[in-house]
C-alpha cells in the first residue's frame, strides 16, 4: 500500500504544472487552454481519492480523538476496530453503488458534460471511486487485523510474570 500511495503522490506534479501553465497562458496571452480546467479536475480527483488509503495508512487524516485519548489501551483498540468497521462498511456500500455507474459509463463511452471542443472521455474517471474505495477497504482490513493483534500482544504481555512495563533493558 505504501508504494501505491507514493506513486499516487506524484500526481501532484503534473497538476501543479497544468495549473501554472494555464495561469501563465491566461495572463500573458489572455487565452487559457480549454483542456487545462478538466485535466486539473481529473488529476486532483485521482490524487485525492486514490491517496486516501495511503493517508489512512499513515494516520495523517483528521481525527477527533478527545475521548480515545482518555481510554485505556484495550478500549482504544475496541474503538479502533469499531471505527475501522464503520469506514469499511461505507467503502463497501460506495463500491456497491458506484460499480454499476462506472460500468454503464464505460459501455456508453461517456464524455465530459462541459461540452468543450476538447470533450474528453470520462468513463475511466468513474472507475476511480470504486478503485479508491477498494484501496480504503483493504487498508481498513489491515487496520482491523492490526488492532486484533494488539489485543493478543497485550494478553501475552500480561501473562508474562517477568514483564515490567516501561522498564529499560540493560
Residue, then its C-alpha position, 0 to 999 in steps of 0.5 A: x500500500x505504501x508504494x501505491x500511495x507514493x506513486x499516487x503522490x506524484x500526481x501532484x506534479x503534473x497538476x501543479x504544472x497544468x495549473x501554472x501553465x494555464x495561469x501563465x497562458x491566461x495572463x500573458x496571452x489572455x487565452x487559457x487552454x480549454x483542456x487545462x480546467x478538466x485535466x486539473x479536475x481529473x488529476x486532483x480527483x485521482x490524487x485525492x481519492x486514490x491517496x486516501x488509503x495511503x493517508x489512512x495508512x499513515x494516520x495523517x487524516x483528521x481525527x477527533x480523538x478527545x475521548x480515545x485519548x482518555x481510554x485505556x489501551x484495550x478500549x482504544x483498540x475496541x474503538x479502533x476496530x469499531x471505527x475501522x468497521x464503520x469506514x469499511x462498511x461505507x467503502x463497501x456500500x460506495x463500491x456497491x453503488x458506484x460499480x454499476x455507474x462506472x460500468x454503464x459509463x464505460x459501455x456508453x463511452x461517456x464524455x465530459x458534460x462541459x461540452x468543450x471542443x476538447x470533450x474528453x472521455x470520462x468513463x475511466x474517471x468513474x472507475x476511480x471511486x470504486x478503485x479508491x474505495x477498494x484501496x480504503x477497504x483493504x487498508x481498513x482490513x489491515x487496520x482491523x487485523x492490526x488492532x486484533x493483534x494488539x489485543x493478543x500482544x497485550x494478553x501475552x504481555x500480561x501473562x508474562x510474570x517477568x514483564x515490567x512495563x516501561x522498564x529499560x533493558x540493560 
